């Protein structure tokens, strides 16, 4: 969808709203999901949960990348790749570290609507970061109750529009030609609540061949139908044309010029264009017997054109220009009841969900940045069906038990329409798995609880991972889903000035999906199954109010992730090697000072230890520590609110590797982070009381 069309659609939606005000507050209906609860229940949940509120998401940030705030979460690695063609890189306890673009192994949702496709691949750029009230991040065994690719859960919850009509403009400029501008509107009109925003981001990028323009539009309509039911409609649109891709650098290229794009990027004009629109509905009703019913329906379309770094004109290569025409949708019916069984209070939740994605995939020759002849033409379908049951038992005043299971069935089908090579590569594969989980929590004191949990998870290959095999054409139907056995113990402390979370976890994975050898005569990655791997680690977060003006925060993760059994395609035994892309130590620390009302400044530190770039551990990114500074000042002037802000990243001007392309073709593993960079901006808000 073109930016002009987005603006017209959004303006029309705003103009159609009524102009009368009403005192009712619209409550956002969300699916019944673990962790999507108020803080009063946090101590009784037998899982690791981190919650980031609106101030954590918007304070002196650009507001365009999920990595800006998620770096605060222990156990989670969220890295800005400085490459908008591939989005941010996110992994949870090592799940998803292999992803070369998008997110795998971590499930994404906003307001109960999936941003992860039925095949398990998610797109973090789709989060409406401009209107989030909070983000919840779940880790541990109980996250497997979300189904396929749920090694971790990131779910956003939107803010309601202001009761009084409020218009807000936020603009910022920064290093490397970066600028972003956002316009946001919110109001309550009778029983209808409106929240809408549009934004544009442009940058030349830290590296050569990194030009980007991104337009986004989001609309949320919440309607209180009556005292027992409510309806929320959500619309999201993304338009990102011709985003240049500088590709990863080899070690030699990194030493020569860390800001360069590799020769193939310029020669083949590597770039990606994305157009994405999605509409969702969430309906919630409380019945006469206090049962609660939730109905969620969503659907949309996504079109992608990508120019890769090779011609793709050899046999079976499938082309160096990829065009994807995707239509997707899904639904969920959820039920919840508070009741008693065996004279014990219990909450029961059950549901059925269905998801579909149908994708036309075409491949063309890349004639040095121009689309050439057809090399591949097929239609791929993914369909998922799932059922779940979750129960929370109050065994005693201090003891609670959470138990559940989810059954998932995922079908992949491919119809080959490119038959000029004399070969029909149509095929299909079916995956199904039941993932049980059990957690027990004990509230030792009113402010301290301990818990333990066990569970099983699974992750199917994504459609992209199935799409190519090392030699020959057609789907890689030999690729199997990975399964994980998870265990965790932890404690939570909640006091007026202190908040502490600690978790110890162990995970054993069978059939770990890894990046395999490149496809014959191309630089395209293919995927394979390793034998077994193990992850063990510790997560710790501490927030301390040091004085009335000074607050400290620390998030630390120790993670030892290794292959237990793995013979790669060359016959090398890689047992006991560390999983690539995963640091053993990661640390985020922050010291924030608020000397007066409205003014806040903070010093941040992010540190990662050594990370290996490939499975045989022959290439690495050294550890680093980077320091950042931010400041903002909020002032109210009648109906106006002004907030200038500024930040400086990498204060010490250090050169380090921001992210890695795991097992990248041609040893192009490295994506360098910028040296010292700056950002300044102004937020202006006006409210009609």
C-alpha positions as MATLAB code, in Angstrom:
seq = 'XXXXXXXXXXXXXXXXXXXXXXXXXXXXXXXXXXXXXXXXXXXXXXXXXXXXXXXXXXXXXXXXXXXXXXXXXXXXXXXXXXXXXXXXXXXXXXXXXXXXXXXXXXXXXXXXXXXXXXXXXXXXXXXXXXXXXXXXXXXXXXXXXXXXXXXXXXXXXXXXXXXXXXXXXXXXXXXXXXXXXXXXXXXXXXXXXXXXXXXXXXXXXXXXXXXXXXXXXXXXXXXXXXXXXXXXXXXXXXXXXXXXXXXXXXXXXXXXXXXXXXXXXXXXXXXXXXXXXXXXXXXXXXXXXXXXXXXXXXXXXXXXXXXXXXXXXXXXXXXXXXXXXXXXXXXXXXXXXXXXXXXXXXXXXXXXXXXXXXXXXXXXXXXXXXXXXXXXXXXXXXXXXXXXXXXXXXXXXXXXXXXXXXXXXXXXXXXXXXXXXXXXXXXXXXXXXXXXXXXXXXXXXXXXXXXXXXXXXXXXXXXXXXXXXXXXXXXXXXXXXXXXXXXXXXXXXXXXXXXXXXXXXXXXXXXXXXXXXXXXXXXXXXXXXXXXXXXXXXXXXXXXXXXXXXXXXXXXXXXXXXXXXXXXXXXXXXXXXXXXXXXXXXXXXXXXXXXXXXXXXXXXXXXXXXXXXXXXXXXXXXXXXXXXXXXXXXXXXXXXXXXXXXXXXXXXXXXXXXXXXXXXXXXXXXXXXXXXXXXXXXXXXXXXX';
ca = [
       0.000    0.000    0.000;
       1.344    3.437   -0.903;
       1.958    6.038    1.853;
      -0.687    8.332    0.344;
      -3.267    5.559    0.572;
      -2.291    4.880    4.163;
      -2.771    8.528    5.100;
      -6.131    8.719    3.327;
      -7.377    5.574    5.066;
      -6.281    6.798    8.479;
      -7.704   10.302    7.976;
     -11.033    8.860    6.866;
     -11.208    6.673    9.971;
     -10.577    9.676   12.217;
     -13.130   11.893   10.467;
     -15.808    9.237   10.762;
     -15.716    9.209   14.576;
     -18.336   11.085   16.537;
     -17.501   14.273   18.370;
     -19.229   13.747   21.710;
     -17.340   12.650   24.823;
     -18.421    9.976   27.262;
     -17.027    9.006   30.654;
     -16.750    5.245   30.034;
     -13.290    3.720   29.626;
     -12.773    1.078   26.965;
     -10.906   -1.975   28.211;
      -8.820   -3.799   25.638;
      -9.983   -7.400   25.269;
      -7.091   -9.825   24.991;
      -6.778  -13.545   24.717;
      -6.444  -15.560   27.892;
      -2.713  -16.152   27.838;
      -0.106  -16.839   30.474;
       1.455  -13.700   31.833;
      -1.143  -11.315   30.386;
      -2.277  -10.293   33.853;
      -1.884   -7.439   36.283;
       1.135   -7.220   38.584;
      -0.858   -8.416   41.590;
      -0.549  -11.980   40.239;
       3.085  -11.726   39.206;
       4.444  -13.462   42.321;
       2.206  -16.502   41.800;
       3.207  -17.136   38.165;
       5.740  -20.009   37.861;
       7.611  -18.460   34.953;
      10.189  -15.783   34.159;
       8.342  -12.642   33.086;
       9.729   -9.175   32.375;
       7.419   -6.213   31.800;
       8.458   -2.985   30.103;
       6.056   -0.068   30.499;
       5.497    2.967   28.288;
       8.273    5.026   29.907;
      10.783    2.224   29.243;
       9.700    2.114   25.598;
       9.787    5.800   24.721;
      12.314    7.596   26.943;
      14.830    9.405   24.700;
      14.661    6.665   22.045;
      14.139    6.766   18.306;
      11.060    4.598   18.857;
      11.480    2.573   15.659;
      13.235   -0.622   16.766;
      12.190   -3.239   19.303;
      15.852   -3.669   20.281;
      15.930   -0.183   21.868;
      13.996   -1.368   24.928;
      14.367   -5.167   24.879;
      18.075   -4.978   25.679;
      16.887   -4.463   29.289;
      15.452   -8.000   29.481;
      17.625  -10.827   30.914;
      17.767  -13.991   28.838;
      16.866  -12.053   25.704;
      19.311  -10.872   23.050;
      17.878   -8.023   20.941;
      20.373   -6.476   18.530;
      20.063   -3.661   16.025;
      21.687   -4.989   12.844;
      21.971   -1.518   11.263;
      20.170   -3.131    8.339;
      16.464   -2.399    7.918;
      16.292   -4.907    5.056;
      16.704   -7.717    7.598;
      15.120   -6.200   10.767;
      16.397   -6.566   14.339;
      17.892   -9.839   15.605;
      16.146  -11.426   18.598;
      16.840  -14.651   20.474;
      15.605  -15.971   23.826;
      17.862  -18.324   25.793;
      19.535  -19.119   22.481;
      16.311  -19.882   20.588;
      16.265  -17.883   17.358;
      19.999  -17.107   17.253;
      20.348  -18.765   13.835;
      17.882  -16.360   12.151;
      19.503  -14.469    9.270;
      16.405  -12.277    8.887;
      13.131  -11.934   10.769;
      12.652  -13.825   14.037;
      12.536  -17.583   14.572;
      12.051  -19.566   17.754;
      10.450  -16.589   19.549;
       6.728  -15.947   19.223;
       5.447  -12.373   18.709;
       1.949  -11.064   19.503;
       0.243   -7.711   19.890;
      -3.118   -7.422   21.634;
      -3.606  -11.170   21.286;
      -3.084  -11.091   17.494;
      -0.077  -13.038   16.175;
       2.785  -11.235   14.460;
       4.347  -14.666   13.958;
       3.138  -16.614   10.938;
       1.808  -20.185   11.242;
       5.210  -21.524   10.096;
       6.955  -19.869   13.076;
       8.609  -16.827   11.441;
       7.899  -13.429   13.004;
       8.350   -9.830   11.891;
       9.258   -7.486   14.801;
       8.920   -4.377   12.590;
       5.142   -4.875   12.742;
       4.866   -3.914   16.432;
       3.087   -0.604   16.926;
       5.800    0.806   19.198;
       4.203    4.273   19.096;
       1.111    3.131   20.992;
       2.245    0.426   23.398;
       1.218    0.551   27.044;
       3.594   -2.296   27.863;
       5.552   -5.239   26.503;
       5.676   -8.560   28.341;
       8.493  -11.031   27.716;
       8.014  -14.630   28.861;
      10.720  -17.267   29.078;
      10.794  -20.786   30.418;
       8.881  -24.057   30.162;
       5.379  -22.586   30.328;
       5.989  -20.470   27.229;
       5.699  -23.709   25.219;
       1.931  -23.531   25.823;
       1.844  -20.893   23.083;
       2.623  -23.609   20.520;
       5.043  -23.758   17.596;
       8.224  -21.651   17.841;
       7.631  -20.487   21.403;
      11.107  -20.669   22.911;
      10.188  -17.234   24.241;
       7.165  -14.932   24.006;
       7.135  -11.200   23.276;
       3.653   -9.705   23.487;
       2.672   -6.060   23.237;
      -0.411   -4.427   24.723;
      -1.681   -1.211   23.132;
      -2.631    1.941   24.984;
      -6.125    3.333   24.791;
      -6.530    6.740   23.255;
      -6.668    9.621   25.736;
     -10.062   10.439   27.234;
      -9.782   14.019   25.953;
      -8.806   14.523   22.283;
      -5.008   14.642   22.151;
      -2.727   15.287   19.212;
       0.971   14.502   19.497;
       3.912   15.083   17.166;
       7.317   13.539   17.810;
      10.305   14.180   15.547;
      13.973   13.274   15.859;
      17.168   13.520   13.806;
      20.479   11.751   14.238;
      23.713   10.474   12.759;
      23.974    9.134    9.202;
      21.060   11.132    7.832;
      18.600    9.561   10.287;
      15.250   11.213   10.880;
      11.882   10.004   12.055;
       8.592   11.841   12.456;
       5.389   10.576   14.029;
       1.874   12.002   14.326;
      -0.422   10.441   16.919;
      -4.060   11.065   17.843;
      -6.272    9.658   20.596;
      -9.715   10.409   22.015;
     -12.844    8.940   23.607;
     -16.115    9.441   21.695;
     -19.000    8.013   23.672;
     -18.466    4.246   23.829;
     -15.786    4.399   21.135;
     -12.098    4.849   21.876;
      -9.740    5.905   19.057;
      -5.945    5.663   18.920;
      -4.106    6.237   15.634;
      -0.630    7.121   14.429;
       1.378    7.506   11.246;
       5.164    7.699   10.982;
       8.015    7.916    8.518;
      11.656    6.957    9.018;
      14.522    7.723    6.638;
      18.247    7.061    6.981;
      21.352    6.743    4.846;
      22.568    4.050    7.234;
      25.832    3.598    9.099;
      27.244    1.508    6.258;
      27.339    2.161    2.536;
      24.391    0.893    0.477;
      21.982    1.149    3.445;
      19.395    3.731    2.369;
      16.012    3.143    4.006;
      12.541    4.650    3.997;
       9.835    3.155    6.189;
       6.201    4.357    6.418;
       3.855    2.942    9.036;
       0.214    3.488    9.974;
      -1.714    2.010   12.903;
      -5.321    2.362   13.974;
      -7.016    0.962   17.084;
     -10.768    1.250   17.704;
     -12.156    0.017   21.025;
     -15.890   -0.240   21.587;
     -17.675   -0.921   24.879;
     -20.746   -2.696   23.512;
     -22.368   -3.121   26.936;
     -21.393   -3.892   30.522;
     -20.449   -7.466   29.616;
     -18.821   -7.243   26.198;
     -16.292   -5.221   24.225;
     -14.785   -5.223   20.758;
     -11.397   -4.034   19.534;
     -10.395   -3.515   15.894;
      -6.739   -3.134   14.931;
      -5.262   -2.090   11.596;
      -1.537   -2.030   10.814;
       0.259   -1.111    7.598;
       3.932   -1.035    6.626;
       5.408    0.269    3.374;
       9.171   -0.071    2.940;
      10.336    0.262   -0.699;
      13.805   -0.553   -2.036;
      15.580   -0.871    1.324;
      19.246   -1.387    0.497;
      21.082   -4.371    2.002;
      24.862   -3.943    2.566;
      25.281   -7.661    3.464;
      27.666   -8.991    6.090;
      31.409   -8.387    6.010;
      34.264  -10.870    6.040;
      37.007  -10.401    8.629;
      39.320   -8.928    5.993;
      36.687   -6.488    4.738;
      35.897   -5.477    8.309;
      39.536   -4.625    8.961;
      39.822   -2.687    5.692;
      36.671   -0.554    6.058;
      33.929   -1.374    8.556;
      31.466    1.006    6.870;
      31.720   -0.493    3.409;
      29.199   -2.679    1.634;
      30.665   -5.783    0.034;
      31.273   -5.754   -3.722;
      28.355   -8.131   -4.402;
      25.926   -5.690   -2.770;
      26.848   -2.950   -5.208;
      27.194   -5.270   -8.191;
      23.782   -6.929   -7.789;
      22.106   -3.937   -6.085;
      20.923   -6.043   -3.133;
      17.704   -4.621   -1.706;
      14.281   -5.526   -0.368;
      10.809   -3.996   -0.792;
       8.024   -4.823    1.679;
       4.335   -3.977    1.686;
       2.301   -5.335    4.601;
      -1.297   -4.714    5.720;
      -3.089   -6.518    8.533;
      -6.528   -6.220   10.137;
      -7.534   -7.897   13.394;
     -10.623   -8.148   15.600;
     -10.764   -9.154   19.257;
     -14.180   -9.678   20.876;
     -14.662  -10.482   24.553;
     -17.847  -11.268   26.478;
     -18.545  -12.267   30.053;
     -21.503  -14.650   30.325;
     -24.147  -14.819   33.051;
     -22.286  -17.590   34.903;
     -19.062  -15.518   34.848;
     -17.543  -17.560   32.035;
     -15.506  -15.411   29.681;
     -15.470  -15.972   25.922;
     -12.871  -14.446   23.593;
     -13.025  -14.516   19.795;
     -10.036  -13.330   17.734;
      -9.927  -13.082   13.944;
      -7.173  -11.563   11.802;
      -5.999  -11.472    8.204;
      -3.763   -9.592    5.855;
      -1.364   -9.554    2.946;
       2.390   -9.225    2.606;
       4.307   -8.652   -0.630;
       8.092   -8.882   -0.743;
      10.617   -8.422   -3.527;
      14.260   -9.131   -2.716;
      17.368   -8.824   -4.874;
      20.068  -11.235   -3.664;
      23.836  -11.150   -4.132;
      24.088  -13.639   -7.009;
      22.506  -14.066  -10.468;
      20.661  -17.307   -9.701;
      20.718  -18.412  -13.335;
      22.185  -21.892  -12.805;
      20.145  -25.090  -12.706;
      18.112  -25.524   -9.495;
      19.221  -22.139   -8.140;
      15.699  -20.700   -8.069;
      16.785  -17.226   -9.124;
      18.573  -14.278   -7.538;
      15.420  -12.124   -7.356;
      12.673  -13.455   -5.084;
       9.051  -12.290   -5.187;
       6.631  -13.390   -2.477;
       2.904  -12.726   -2.661;
       1.467  -13.825    0.697;
      -2.070  -13.883    2.051;
      -2.540  -14.944    5.662;
      -5.148  -15.137    8.387;
      -6.291  -16.962   11.464;
      -8.747  -17.183   14.310;
      -8.972  -18.280   17.912;
     -11.847  -19.141   20.226;
     -10.970  -18.959   23.923;
     -12.933  -19.798   27.072;
     -12.154  -19.118   30.733;
     -13.909  -20.063   33.990;
     -13.163  -19.492   37.664;
     -14.562  -22.450   39.551;
     -13.702  -25.113   42.153;
     -12.589  -28.712   41.674;
     -11.960  -31.115   44.545;
     -12.882  -28.153   46.799;
      -9.918  -26.155   45.483;
     -10.216  -22.832   43.629;
      -9.184  -23.274   40.019;
      -9.094  -21.181   36.850;
      -9.615  -23.113   33.634;
      -8.800  -21.797   30.164;
      -9.234  -23.647   26.884;
      -9.151  -22.706   23.257;
      -8.967  -23.650   19.603;
      -6.895  -21.760   17.040;
      -6.348  -21.926   13.298;
      -3.808  -20.189   11.107;
      -3.155  -20.063    7.361;
      -0.596  -18.565    5.027;
      -0.673  -18.975    1.262;
       2.325  -17.688   -0.623;
       3.151  -17.426   -4.272;
       6.936  -17.672   -4.632;
       8.676  -16.698   -7.865;
      12.377  -16.542   -8.618;
      14.036  -14.557  -11.402;
      17.581  -14.046  -12.635;
      19.307  -11.054  -11.029;
      20.832   -9.192  -13.959;
      23.019   -6.882  -11.891;
      20.094   -5.221  -10.118;
      17.434   -5.820  -12.791;
      14.861   -8.600  -12.869;
      15.574  -11.175  -15.565;
      14.040  -14.455  -16.694;
      11.831  -16.716  -14.583;
      13.665  -19.480  -12.660;
      11.057  -20.639  -10.129;
       7.274  -20.491   -9.759;
       5.321  -22.247   -7.028;
       2.530  -21.788   -4.505;
       3.174  -22.793   -0.895;
       0.596  -23.235    1.848;
       1.031  -23.536    5.595;
      -1.905  -24.397    7.822;
      -1.859  -24.802   11.588;
      -4.515  -26.192   13.923;
      -4.070  -26.049   17.665;
      -5.984  -26.812   20.860;
      -4.942  -25.960   24.399;
      -6.058  -26.402   28.000;
      -4.512  -24.514   30.915;
      -5.470  -24.732   34.587;
      -4.253  -22.786   37.618;
      -4.989  -24.379   41.002;
      -4.821  -22.656   44.393;
      -3.616  -25.692   46.361;
      -3.237  -23.756   49.622;
      -3.044  -20.070   50.585;
       0.643  -19.989   49.588;
       0.804  -22.752   46.959;
      -0.407  -22.545   43.360;
      -0.079  -25.046   40.528;
      -0.232  -24.254   36.818;
      -0.612  -27.145   34.372;
      -1.467  -27.255   30.721;
      -0.948  -28.813   27.330;
      -1.189  -27.693   23.733;
      -1.623  -29.849   20.659;
      -0.279  -28.362   17.428;
      -0.543  -29.668   13.884;
       1.256  -27.839   11.069;
       0.883  -28.769    7.377;
       3.198  -27.565    4.589;
       2.159  -28.017    0.936;
       3.904  -26.859   -2.247;
       2.555  -26.829   -5.818;
       5.321  -26.494   -8.418;
       4.262  -24.440  -11.439;
       7.719  -24.189  -13.017;
       7.825  -27.351  -15.116;
      10.090  -26.250  -17.963;
      12.988  -28.042  -16.230;
      11.118  -31.323  -16.678;
      10.744  -31.879  -12.941;
       7.701  -31.516  -10.699;
       8.933  -30.499   -7.246;
       5.518  -30.429   -5.596;
       5.424  -31.956   -2.156;
       4.040  -31.808    1.337;
       4.990  -32.575    4.892;
       3.046  -32.781    8.178;
       4.251  -32.031   11.701;
       2.334  -32.490   14.937;
       3.290  -32.345   18.592;
       1.748  -32.160   22.065;
       3.572  -29.822   24.437;
       2.710  -30.260   28.129;
       3.977  -27.948   30.877;
       3.728  -27.866   34.663;
       4.684  -25.170   37.170;
       4.500  -24.901   40.968;
       4.801  -21.633   42.917;
       5.180  -21.042   46.665;
       4.716  -17.579   48.176;
       7.255  -17.710   50.994;
       6.401  -14.231   52.293;
       4.069  -11.493   51.031;
       7.022  -10.110   49.015;
       8.954  -13.276   48.071;
       8.011  -16.333   46.032;
       9.894  -19.336   44.665;
       8.839  -21.558   41.792;
       9.775  -24.471   39.562;
       8.540  -25.525   36.130;
       9.067  -28.216   33.497;
       7.752  -28.476   29.965;
       8.257  -29.632   26.410;
       8.454  -27.365   23.370;
       8.813  -27.792   19.636;
       9.709  -25.711   16.597;
       8.964  -26.529   12.968;
      11.139  -25.320   10.113;
       9.795  -22.131    8.571;
       8.623  -22.002    4.958;
      11.850  -20.180    4.058;
      13.967  -22.891    5.693;
      12.107  -25.605    3.803;
      12.237  -23.744    0.486;
      15.752  -24.750   -0.627;
      18.074  -27.718   -0.327;
      21.838  -27.923   -0.922;
      21.616  -29.758   -4.245;
      18.655  -29.953   -6.598;
      15.351  -28.103   -6.618;
      12.205  -28.373   -4.549;
      11.513  -28.336   -0.826;
      13.939  -29.612    1.787;
      11.449  -32.182    3.066;
      14.131  -34.050    5.049;
      14.265  -31.191    7.554;
      12.588  -32.156   10.833;
      11.189  -30.034   13.663;
      13.263  -29.627   16.800;
      11.911  -30.571   20.222;
      13.028  -29.221   23.596;
      12.786  -30.451   27.174;
      12.840  -27.455   29.534;
      13.277  -27.082   33.287;
      13.503  -23.929   35.412;
      13.616  -22.844   39.059;
      13.565  -19.262   40.266;
      12.515  -16.683   42.809;
      10.889  -13.229   42.733;
      11.193  -10.411   45.272;
       8.851   -7.414   45.269;
       9.413   -4.657   47.816;
       8.710   -0.920   47.760;
      12.254    0.043   46.695;
      13.600   -3.291   45.439;
      12.607   -5.747   42.737;
      14.639   -8.891   42.055;
      14.060  -11.776   39.619;
      16.337  -14.781   39.295;
      15.942  -17.951   37.224;
      18.114  -21.018   36.657;
      17.222  -23.034   33.569;
      18.216  -26.148   31.655;
      17.105  -27.075   28.125;
      17.872  -30.164   26.056;
      17.081  -29.873   22.317;
      16.793  -32.743   19.830;
      17.142  -32.107   16.085;
      18.404  -28.546   16.580;
      17.740  -26.663   13.313;
      21.002  -25.108   12.117;
      22.202  -23.182    9.086;
      23.708  -25.788    6.751;
      25.869  -25.592    3.662;
      25.043  -23.004    0.955;
      22.957  -24.061   -2.008;
      24.996  -25.241   -4.971;
      26.248  -22.368   -7.175;
      24.664  -19.686   -4.952;
      25.240  -17.867   -1.655;
      21.797  -18.908   -0.438;
      21.707  -20.619    2.970;
      20.041  -23.971    3.460;
      19.173  -25.657    6.746;
      19.806  -28.994    8.436;
      19.245  -30.812   11.723;
      22.007  -31.202   14.280;
      21.748  -34.119   16.677;
      21.412  -32.710   20.178;
      22.272  -29.530   22.047;
      22.101  -28.284   25.626;
      21.460  -24.848   27.090;
      21.981  -24.086   30.762;
      22.020  -20.673   32.311;
      21.174  -18.086   34.936;
      19.111  -14.906   34.546;
      19.158  -12.087   37.069;
      17.479   -8.677   37.102;
      17.654   -6.153   39.944;
      15.913   -2.798   40.157;
      16.750   -0.653   43.182;
      15.508    2.770   44.228;
      18.775    4.094   45.666;
      17.449    7.504   46.735;
      14.331    9.547   45.973;
      16.101   10.778   42.821;
      18.397    7.900   41.844;
      17.440    4.470   40.467;
      19.700    1.588   39.469;
      18.867   -1.352   37.209;
      20.863   -4.428   36.197;
      20.060   -7.404   33.944;
      22.618  -10.218   33.666;
      22.560  -13.538   31.795;
      24.999  -16.439   31.889;
      24.235  -18.929   29.116;
      26.265  -21.996   28.177;
      24.849  -23.380   24.904;
      26.628  -26.313   23.263;
      26.181  -29.058   20.701;
      26.115  -32.482   22.366;
      26.008  -34.436   19.120;
      26.464  -32.923   15.669;
      28.179  -34.197   12.522;
      28.044  -31.445    9.896;
      27.755  -31.849    6.113;
      31.540  -32.134    5.747;
      31.689  -35.016    8.241;
      33.261  -32.919   11.008;
      32.376  -33.842   14.587;
      31.286  -30.599   16.275;
      30.251  -32.110   19.620;
      31.003  -29.781   22.550;
      31.253  -26.727   20.258;
      29.335  -23.668   21.413;
      26.181  -22.675   19.525;
      27.053  -19.677   17.324;
      25.628  -16.216   17.869;
      25.130  -16.729   21.618;
      27.339  -14.925   24.168;
      28.133  -16.718   27.394;
      27.765  -13.467   29.356;
      25.463  -10.518   28.648;
      24.912   -7.500   30.879;
      22.780   -4.386   30.773;
      23.107   -1.776   33.535;
      21.509    1.617   33.986;
      21.766    4.468   36.482;
      18.914    6.994   36.151;
      18.706   10.359   37.894;
      15.625   12.569   38.209;
      16.681   15.676   40.165;
      13.533   17.688   39.391;
      10.033   17.043   38.175;
      10.085   16.369   34.432;
      13.863   16.088   33.948;
      15.486   12.655   33.635;
      18.966   11.606   32.608;
      20.602    8.186   32.608;
      23.822    6.361   31.828;
      23.440    2.954   30.170;
      25.916    0.128   29.655;
      25.522   -2.928   27.438;
      28.125   -5.670   27.349;
      28.381   -8.990   25.517;
      31.145  -11.557   25.811;
      32.734  -13.398   22.891;
      30.358  -14.892   20.332;
      31.212  -17.498   17.710;
      30.042  -16.844   14.159;
      29.870  -20.415   12.836;
      29.212  -23.951   13.990;
      32.861  -25.052   13.917;
      33.793  -22.075   16.157;
      36.584  -20.967   13.802;
      35.368  -17.336   13.578;
      34.307  -15.079   16.405;
      33.245  -11.596   17.475;
      35.204  -10.330   20.506;
      33.382   -9.188   23.614;
      32.684   -5.520   24.215;
      31.135   -2.975   26.574;
      29.362    0.089   25.161;
      28.150    3.113   27.146;
      25.216    5.341   26.225;
      23.760    8.550   27.688;
      20.254    9.952   27.439;
      18.306   12.909   28.799;
      14.800   14.348   28.469;
      12.798   17.189   29.974;
       8.991   17.190   30.094;
       7.153   20.460   30.736;
       3.427   21.209   30.904;
       2.225   24.612   29.596;
      -1.553   24.701   29.823;
      -2.907   22.267   27.241;
       0.561   21.892   25.747;
       3.221   19.388   26.788;
       6.778   19.731   25.459;
       9.524   17.140   25.787;
      12.919   17.724   24.158;
      15.256   14.721   24.371;
      18.765   13.683   23.359;
      20.972   10.627   23.483;
      24.527    9.650   22.584;
      25.293    5.992   21.899;
      28.756    4.414   22.222;
      30.190    7.309   24.241;
      33.727    5.909   24.125;
      33.668    5.629   20.316;
      34.523    1.941   20.450;
      34.625   -0.277   17.362;
      32.758   -3.543   17.944;
      30.563   -6.112   16.203;
      26.897   -5.395   16.804;
      25.439   -8.600   15.329;
      26.466  -11.761   13.522;
      25.068  -13.578   10.480;
      25.409  -17.115   11.772;
      27.157  -19.392    9.256;
      26.909  -16.595    6.675;
      27.795  -17.540    3.082;
      31.303  -16.629    1.981;
      32.321  -16.102    5.634;
      30.409  -12.776    5.574;
      29.499  -13.027    9.250;
      30.023   -9.535   10.626;
      27.616   -6.606   10.977;
      29.533   -3.797   12.709;
      27.915   -1.377   15.155;
      28.373    2.370   14.669;
      31.014    4.334   16.490;
      29.772    7.267   18.547;
      26.353    8.412   17.284;
      23.773   10.979   18.383;
      20.045   11.584   18.354;
      18.024   14.689   19.302;
      14.294   15.201   19.139;
      11.197   17.002   20.334;
       7.827   15.637   21.432;
       4.924   18.133   21.331;
       1.476   17.235   22.642;
      -1.747   19.233   22.807;
      -4.885   18.142   24.645;
      -8.377   19.643   24.249;
      -9.869   19.467   27.778;
];
